[in-house]
Amino acid sequence: MDEYGCGIGSIAMMLFVVAVLFLGPLGMGPLEPPPGFIFLIMAFVLVAIFFYLSHASK
């Protein structure tokens, strides 16, 4: 499978992500909504990534 770029490392990482997605919520406590400033931080990070990618692609 290495000729297609899907080696043992790719498969191991995919299994790790699947395990975290399935087992991660078991260790979480009760959920509550995030504070408002988190949404602002996420918006600024996404805008910064957008500008970086748009300038890097030129």
BALOBA-1460 file (C-alpha; in Angstrom, 3 decimals):
// residues 58
<rec num="1" residu="m" x="0.000" y="0.000" z="0.000"/>
<rec num="2" residu="d" x="3.010" y="2.320" z="0.138"/>
<rec num="3" residu="e" x="2.828" y="2.990" z="-3.601"/>
<rec num="4" residu="y" x="-0.472" y="4.835" z="-3.058"/>
<rec num="5" residu="g" x="0.821" y="6.968" z="-0.158"/>
<rec num="6" residu="c" x="-1.092" y="5.000" z="2.454"/>
<rec num="7" residu="g" x="1.566" y="3.419" z="4.647"/>
<rec num="8" residu="i" x="1.505" y="2.038" z="8.168"/>
<rec num="9" residu="g" x="1.930" y="5.528" z="9.647"/>
<rec num="10" residu="s" x="-1.155" y="6.840" z="7.862"/>
<rec num="11" residu="i" x="-3.224" y="3.889" z="9.000"/>
<rec num="12" residu="a" x="-1.986" y="4.227" z="12.596"/>
<rec num="13" residu="m" x="-2.848" y="7.934" z="12.700"/>
<rec num="14" residu="m" x="-6.291" y="7.269" z="11.247"/>
<rec num="15" residu="l" x="-6.957" y="4.623" z="13.914"/>
<rec num="16" residu="f" x="-5.705" y="7.016" z="16.616"/>
<rec num="17" residu="v" x="-8.093" y="9.761" z="15.463"/>
<rec num="18" residu="v" x="-11.003" y="7.314" z="15.362"/>
<rec num="19" residu="a" x="-10.166" y="6.101" z="18.884"/>
<rec num="20" residu="v" x="-10.014" y="9.669" z="20.215"/>
<rec num="21" residu="l" x="-13.343" y="10.525" z="18.572"/>
<rec num="22" residu="f" x="-15.038" y="7.490" z="20.085"/>
<rec num="23" residu="l" x="-13.360" y="7.378" z="23.506"/>
<rec num="24" residu="g" x="-12.762" y="11.095" z="24.133"/>
<rec num="25" residu="p" x="-16.341" y="11.964" z="25.117"/>
<rec num="26" residu="l" x="-16.280" y="9.281" z="27.829"/>
<rec num="27" residu="g" x="-13.850" y="11.379" z="29.890"/>
<rec num="28" residu="m" x="-15.729" y="14.649" z="29.506"/>
<rec num="29" residu="g" x="-17.764" y="16.176" z="32.275"/>
<rec num="30" residu="p" x="-21.076" y="17.962" z="31.885"/>
<rec num="31" residu="l" x="-21.184" y="20.334" z="28.944"/>
<rec num="32" residu="e" x="-21.880" y="24.049" z="29.115"/>
<rec num="33" residu="p" x="-21.827" y="26.690" z="26.391"/>
<rec num="34" residu="p" x="-18.464" y="28.341" z="25.731"/>
<rec num="35" residu="p" x="-17.897" y="31.959" z="26.728"/>
<rec num="36" residu="g" x="-18.480" y="34.597" z="24.057"/>
<rec num="37" residu="f" x="-14.847" y="35.634" z="23.640"/>
<rec num="38" residu="i" x="-13.984" y="32.122" z="22.410"/>
<rec num="39" residu="f" x="-16.077" y="32.801" z="19.293"/>
<rec num="40" residu="l" x="-14.167" y="36.040" z="18.692"/>
<rec num="41" residu="i" x="-10.825" y="34.261" z="19.076"/>
<rec num="42" residu="m" x="-11.933" y="31.548" z="16.649"/>
<rec num="43" residu="a" x="-13.062" y="34.173" z="14.132"/>
<rec num="44" residu="f" x="-9.721" y="36.011" z="14.317"/>
<rec num="45" residu="v" x="-7.785" y="32.749" z="13.952"/>
<rec num="46" residu="l" x="-9.828" y="31.740" z="10.898"/>
<rec num="47" residu="v" x="-9.337" y="35.164" z="9.286"/>
<rec num="48" residu="a" x="-5.588" y="35.002" z="9.982"/>
<rec num="49" residu="i" x="-5.387" y="31.519" z="8.420"/>
<rec num="50" residu="f" x="-7.360" y="32.745" z="5.404"/>
<rec num="51" residu="f" x="-5.003" y="35.713" z="4.863"/>
<rec num="52" residu="y" x="-1.926" y="33.518" z="5.342"/>
<rec num="53" residu="l" x="-3.152" y="30.947" z="2.824"/>
<rec num="54" residu="s" x="-4.196" y="33.591" z="0.310"/>
<rec num="55" residu="h" x="-0.762" y="35.280" z="0.462"/>
<rec num="56" residu="a" x="1.130" y="31.966" z="0.474"/>
<rec num="57" residu="s" x="-0.619" y="30.795" z="-2.678"/>
<rec num="58" residu="k" x="0.563" y="33.757" z="-4.752"/>
